[in-house]
Amino acid sequence: MTPDERKSYIAQRHQEKVLDVAMYIAMALESTQDKECVYAPYAFDDHLIVFLLYPKYNEVNVLDSLDKDSKTYQEFLRIIDLAFKRGIISEADNAKTQENAYSSSISGRWCHKQPVGTILCGYYCCEFLRVNGKYCANYDELPKFPKSERELDDRSIEDIQRDMCYFIHRECAHQLGQFFDNEGVLALPENESLSNWSRRLI
């Protein structure tokens, strides 16, 4: 295989994967058509951000604690466009998006900003998801943080850690949890004591 053939093959495979992901997202969006807002955490180059997708408003709100250049996630936005153009969502709901899907992208606004040089983006994403869950009825109502509250302090990070531990123990590691893996290691009989404690204790 020549270098040009290899380059062409890689480009073809990449496009196939893009279409596969677009189809997966289209199916996910179809299953959440009754939602006003769809949250989409996204990782790239060791950094995490959150997309808030508003299909009815033809908007994407990008919550990025480091204000990265929007070019770094343009491919994801292109995949979202492809997902809507797959035609899975009804034409009536998708008419506006078909013409110019997600042309208005609000980037780097209305969210906490982490100090430069830190690697706390995962905590900021958790905070974005927690806070914005209260404001999904209308994207204009997203909270606007004053400068004094734009960085998470140690107490806020500890609270996020506590919430994550509580969620994992209650919903992932317990047999009655919503996300318990019935085919996983914790479901084995010898691990009964680890996955079937009284939920009143947590």
Buried (B, 14 or more C-beta within 10 A) or exposed (E): EEEEEEEEEEEEEEEEEBBEBBBEBBEEBEEEEEBEBBBBBBEEEEBBBBBBBBBEBBBBBBBBBBEBEEEEBEEBBBBBBBBBBBEBBEEEEBEBBEEEBBEEBBBBEBBBBBEEEEEBBBBBBBBBBEBBEEBBEEBEEBEEBEEEEEBBEEEBBEBBEEEEEEBEBBEBBBBEBEEBEEEEEBEEEEEEEEBEBEEEEE
